[in-house]
Amino acid sequence: MEQAGIAVQSERPRGRPAKRFSPGRICAESDCVTFLSTYNPNDTCFRHSPIRFPRTRGRVDSE
């Protein structure tokens, strides 16, 4: 008896790996001792990063 089956690849190719930054970095703000994630490209933690507003579709706000 012949078995019918589906051919399955063992592993799909992945996209490129996430960019990583050096471990052990600390927020650049004075008196802040927060360790930054290796995936955070900024020199400051979330609390000390400048506020950024996302672009609204079709319109650029002047703020």
C-alpha positions in Angstrom: 0.0 0.0 0.0 1.4 3.4 -1.0 1.1 6.3 1.5 0.0 9.7 0.3 1.4 12.6 2.2 2.2 16.3 2.0 5.8 17.4 1.5 6.6 19.9 4.2 9.8 21.9 4.5 11.4 21.5 7.9 12.0 25.2 8.4 10.9 28.3 6.5 13.5 30.9 5.6 13.3 33.9 8.0 13.7 37.5 7.2 16.8 39.4 8.2 17.5 39.4 12.0 16.7 42.5 14.1 19.5 45.1 14.5 21.0 44.9 17.9 23.0 47.4 19.9 25.7 46.9 22.5 24.4 45.5 25.8 24.8 47.3 29.1 24.0 50.8 27.8 22.5 53.3 30.3 20.2 56.3 29.5 22.2 59.4 28.6 20.0 61.6 30.9 21.8 62.7 34.1 20.6 60.9 37.2 18.8 58.1 35.2 20.1 54.6 35.7 17.7 52.8 33.3 19.4 50.1 31.2 18.5 50.3 27.6 17.4 47.3 25.6 19.8 45.9 23.0 17.1 46.7 20.4 16.7 50.3 21.4 18.6 52.5 18.9 18.2 55.7 21.0 20.6 57.0 23.7 17.8 57.7 26.1 15.1 55.6 27.7 11.4 55.9 26.8 10.8 58.4 29.6 13.6 60.8 28.5 13.1 60.5 24.7 11.5 63.5 22.9 7.9 63.2 22.0 7.3 62.1 18.5 3.9 62.3 16.8 3.1 59.8 14.0 2.3 61.1 10.6 -1.4 61.2 9.9 -2.5 59.8 6.6 -2.5 62.4 3.8 -1.6 65.3 6.1 1.5 66.7 7.7 0.8 68.7 10.9 3.0 71.7 11.7 3.3 70.7 15.4 
